[in-house]
Amino acid sequence: MSRLALALALALAVPSLAASLLAACAPRAQAAQRGEAAAAIPVRLARVEPGPIAHPIRASGVVATKDGWDLAFKVGGLLARVEVRDGERVARGQVLARLDATELSAGVRQARAALEKARRDAVRVASLVAAESAPRAAAEDARTAQAIAEAQLAAAEFNLRHATIAAPDDGWVDRRLAEPGEVVAPGRPVLRVSGVGRGFVVRAALPERDVLDVGPGTRATVSLDADPGRPLSGRVTEVGRTAARGTGTYEVEVALDDPRARALPSGLTAKVEIARSVPAQGAVPLAAVVDGDGEEGAVFVVDGGVARRVPVRIALLAGDRAVLAGGIAGIEAVVADGAPRLADGARVEVR
């Protein structure tokens, strides 16, 4: 055979050979594709947490005593003594500071002498009126002057009694604000004192979206930043009625009813968790929700080895959970692991 004839024979034979090979492989490739399509997708299920769903309110605050006072004198004067220092424990009724009472004592003596004179004048004028040597109005004026003198003596004695500051409750001195020898004005704070009689509280600020879900008596848990491993129990006692200027938040007070709180210093920072439940239909792991769009989404359930897509309404997201407002009534479990790989009607294998 000539070289030209051989080349023509090979050219005709190769396409035929390739076609034969493709025809032989085609059934095996189609079978592999059908096997892949029929393979079950491995998934894991998660139970639906039935509603209502616990969704606590979280905030930060500061530990303080329920009661605290800036103590001052009613009248001004020379500060004679301050009996306590910062951090010192005090008892109810204990004298904490004194004014120099020289001027106040003199005022009491002056008022007492004025009262004695007014009484003598009233007796003398009454005798003159009885003898018709003075008009009846003079006797009335004398009695009025006596009443004024009695009131002035009472005021002077009151000011003298308040020339000392006493502790209003058991507690401690937060800060000493004045020193002996200073002349203090009426109402100027001399000591800042905390009282433990009504216990400890944590005051925290809540945004308006949360404050409507809180009321007096609501249980709370407080975790101290200094000791987070030992939370303290408490309850809400007060909820602010007016928003704070600038922030728009509302102050909430949580009373600590744990006995350990009585040993705490004021000013500790704390995290507050206030109990709240959401009237939702249920909650599922966040990974179980697919095609989320605002309040709309979907979950997959397994029915006889087949995935079924179920539309749901999303109420809110709480950490790693999606709280659902509707769509899962009667459903006990949903696909958690593997949900993004599924389509409605896909075969699944629960693992």
Buried (B, 14 or more C-beta within 10 A) or exposed (E): EEEEEEEEEEEEEEEEEEEEEEEEEEEEEEEEEEEEEEEEBEBBBBEBBEBBBEBBBEBEBEBBBBBBBBBBBEBBBBBBEBBBEEEEEBEEEBEBBBBBBEBBEEBBEEBBEBBEEBBEBBEBBBEBBEEEEBEEEBBEBBBEBBEEBBEBBEEBBEBBEBBBBBBBBBBBBBEBBBEEEEEBEEEBBBBBBBBBEEBBBBBBBBEEEBBEBBEEEBBBBBBBEEEEEEBBBBBBBBBBEEBEEEEEBBBBBBBBBBEEBEEBBBEBEBBBBBBBEBEBBBBBBBBBBBEBEEEEBBBBBBEEEBBBBBEBBBBBEBEEBBBBBBBBEEBEBBBBBBBEBBEEEBBBEEE
